[in-house]
Amino acid sequence: MGRVRLTLEYDGTDFAGFQLQRGERTVQGELEAALTQMTGVETIRVFGAGRTDAGVHALGQVAHFDVDWKISEEKLVPALTAYLPPDISVRRAEYVEQEFHARFSATSRTYRYAILNRPQPSALLTRYVWHVTRPLKVERMQEAGKVLCGTHDFATFGQPDTRGKSTIRFVERIVVRPWGPCLLVTVRGNAFLRQMVRSLVGTLVRAGQERLSVDEVSELLRVCDRRACPPIAPARGLCLVRVSYDGQRIGIN
């Protein structure tokens, strides 16, 4: 039995998320269907590092699956690509130790959120950015981001996958920087609650519009009340860009 690690990119627009959902089109479902077509084995299960929500994209998603056949790494990528739809791309495939787990072995995940900050929308970028017409003050967003870094109870900003699980997470860094007409918000942490990154970005945008002060952002952390969270950012601007494993970073910089 061998274990294969995949590095993936996908356009999340037409997916109901990464994880399998009955009656819905998902990234995991497409991968497992492609593997079944390629091998004739119907029981191959794919595990992902990040359970991205509906509409969320990836440039550096990591997944793994187990196989009892051997094919060279060089042949595996084109063979699998032949059975995948055009909105999923396998960038790399490699054999790893059986102890490796795409989700549980990960030490950090990095997401990047794109905000188009100008009056006019973009016909080309509309699937991949949040169009915010009101000018944003980057300095205010950066100040709010510093408050949100560290180990906190992020109950205001997201929900665990399982009810009753801890909402304490560690956010290593939040960086806001201009990129042409856009602002890119990069968030790195050990793990994230459901909708947490989008909730953090929505809060940063409120701060950038001077509708939230730094003290009010701190208060949002303190109250631990999901109902207190500002409106979350839409899914289309979010992209999983990198997953790290004991110092090894897989994805883009």
Secondary structure as GFF3:
##gff-version 3
##sequence-region A 1 253
A	DSSP	beta_strand	2	10	.	.	.	ID=ss1
A	DSSP	three_ten_helix	12	14	.	.	.	ID=ss2
A	DSSP	alpha_helix	27	39	.	.	.	ID=ss3
A	DSSP	beta_strand	47	48	.	.	.	ID=ss4
A	DSSP	beta_strand	57	67	.	.	.	ID=ss5
A	DSSP	alpha_helix	73	81	.	.	.	ID=ss6
A	DSSP	beta_strand	88	96	.	.	.	ID=ss7
A	DSSP	beta_strand	108	116	.	.	.	ID=ss8
A	DSSP	beta_strand	130	131	.	.	.	ID=ss9
A	DSSP	alpha_helix	138	148	.	.	.	ID=ss10
A	DSSP	beta_strand	150	153	.	.	.	ID=ss11
A	DSSP	three_ten_helix	155	157	.	.	.	ID=ss12
A	DSSP	beta_strand	168	179	.	.	.	ID=ss13
A	DSSP	beta_strand	182	189	.	.	.	ID=ss14
A	DSSP	alpha_helix	196	208	.	.	.	ID=ss15
A	DSSP	alpha_helix	214	223	.	.	.	ID=ss16
A	DSSP	three_ten_helix	226	228	.	.	.	ID=ss17
A	DSSP	three_ten_helix	235	237	.	.	.	ID=ss18
A	DSSP	beta_strand	238	245	.	.	.	ID=ss19
A	DSSP	beta_strand	248	251	.	.	.	ID=ss20
###
